[in-house]
Amino acid sequence: MQAKFSSTRDMLDADGDTTMSLHSRTSTTTQRPEPGHPEHRCSPCPEKWKWYGDKCYQFYKESKSWQGCEYFCIAENSTMLKINTQEVLEFAMPQSYSEFFYSYWTGLSRSGIGKAWLWMDGAPYSSELFEIIIDITSLRNRDCVTILNGKAFSKDCRELRRCACERTAAAVRLQRLQGLSELGGGRW
């Protein structure tokens, strides 16, 4: 779960917020946005959303309760962040590094102490992917998971945290391939 980075600045985008411009590596039917142009015309994501794999991600600055973030993401035609693969883990955790200790709610919660951790879609949490740090000295319920500085923490769902949302990326068609004529190919 822990990742090492040379500096926090390396993880901030041009606006200085806590997002990074990482781009899809998994599809041959999509084009990567050009470096320095996160709103590339071929992006399958809405403006200011980050494209990674087959999803679009947005790490908002607004702070809300866990349920407030759930409603907020739904209003954005998305769901709360789900970290269920190593690839998503490696993308999402750097987003959680903050100089001011801002953390982000994920879509992971449980219905009480001793109950199973479940993602919003009902899928079970895998402890092999990352560990949830639980403060057992607190008397408050800690049934929702937030990410901060590359770690996952069990927190009171009523606490105010930033919202992290995800949605499926739209399909993108290539209009033309650069250099195709140089390779002896013709038009599509």
N, C-alpha and C positions, 0 to 999 in steps of 0.2 A: 504494500500500500504506500510505502514511503518512496518518494521520488526526489531526485537531487537536481537542482537547477543552479546555474551560475549566478543568477540574480533575479529579483522580482521584476525588474525592468524588462527582462527577456520575455516575461509572460504577459505583459500589458500591451494592448493594441494602441493604435495611433490616438485614440480618444483618451487614453490613460485609465480606462476602466479595467476590470479584471477578466476580460475575455482575450482569447488568443485566436489567431487566424490559422487554423489547421484545416487541411483540405482532404477530400476523399482520396483514398489510395485503393479502393476496392472495386471500382467499376470501370470497365472499358467503354461504357456507353455515355460517360459524362466527361466534361472537360474540367480541369482544375482551374480555379480562379488564378489569375496572374498575380505574382507577388506585388504587394502594395495596392492591389485593386480588389478588396474584399467584396465589393458589390459588383463583381464581374457580370456581364450581361447573360452569361450562361449558367449562373448560379441557380440551383434548384430550390433555394431558400429565400424567404422574404428578406427585405432590406434589413441590415444590421444583425441578422441571424448568422451563425457560424455553421458551415457545412462540414460534416465529418462522416465518412462512411455513407450509409443510406439515410442519415438523419440530419436534421437542422437543430441547432441548440441556441438558446438565448439565456444568458446569465444577467438577470435584471438587478438594478440598484434598489428597487423598492423593497422595503421590509414588511413582512406580513407574518401572521401565524402560519402553521403548517396547512391548516384548512383554508386559510386565506390564499395561500400560494396555489393550492389545488384549484380553487375557483378562478384565480388569476390566470393560470395556465389554460384552463378550459376556455376562458374568454378569449385567449390568444389562439384558439383552435389547436391546442397541444395538450400534453400531459406533463406531470412532474418528471424530473430527471430519473432515469432508471439505469443503474450501473450494474449490468449483468454479464458483461464480457470483459476480457483483459483489455481489448482495444478501447472500449468506452471508458474503462477505468483510467487508462493512460491519457486519454483526452480530457476527461472531466476533472481529475484531481489537480492538474496545474491551474485550472480555473479558480480553485479554492484558495490559492495563495494570496494573502492580503496583508498589506502593511498596517491596516487598521482593524484586523481581526473580524472582518465581515465573513460570515459563513452562509452557505446556501442549503436550503431544504432539498432533500431528495424525495422521491416517491416511496420511500421505505418506511414502514411503521409496523406496530404490533398493537393488539387490543388489550394489553396489560402485561405486567411482570410475569415472566415464565411462559408467555405465549410466543408463538412462532412469528418471526419477522417476515412480512410479506410486502411485495411490491404492489402498487396500486392495481395492477391487472390480476392480482392473486398469485403471481409466480413467487415461489419461495426464494429467500435470500440464501446465497452460498457463502459460508464462512471461509471457503477456500480462496475466494477472490479478494476479500478484504475483511479486516476485523472491525467490529463496532466497539468503541471505547465507551464503557458505561460507568458513570460515577455512582458507585453503590453507597456512598456516604450521604447522598441527597435523599430527602424524604419526598420530594416531588416526583410525579410520574415522569419517566423519560422514555416515551414510547414512539418518538419520531426521530429520524436520522438526518443529521446535517453534516456537510463536509467543510473542513477548514484546514488549510495548510497541509493538504495531502492526506488527511486522516478523517475517519468517520466517527461521529459522536452521537450518542443517544441523548436527546434533549427533550425538555417539556414542550409539547406540541403548541402550547399557547405563547411561547417566546417568539419575539419578532426576529426573523431572519430574512435574508434575501431569497428571491425565487429563482429556481433553475428549471427551465421548461425545454421539452423536446417535441419534435414532430417529424413525421416521415417526409423525406425530401421528395420534391416533385421530379418526374422523369424529364431528362434533358436529352435532346437529339443533337447530334453533331451536324452542323451546316456544311462544313467542308473540312478536309484535312489539309493542313499546310504542308507543302512539299510533295503532294501526291503526284503532280505532273513530273517532278524530278525523278520519281521512282518508276515512271512509265505507266502510272495508273490513269484512269480517266475520271469522268464525273460519276457521281453516285447514281 
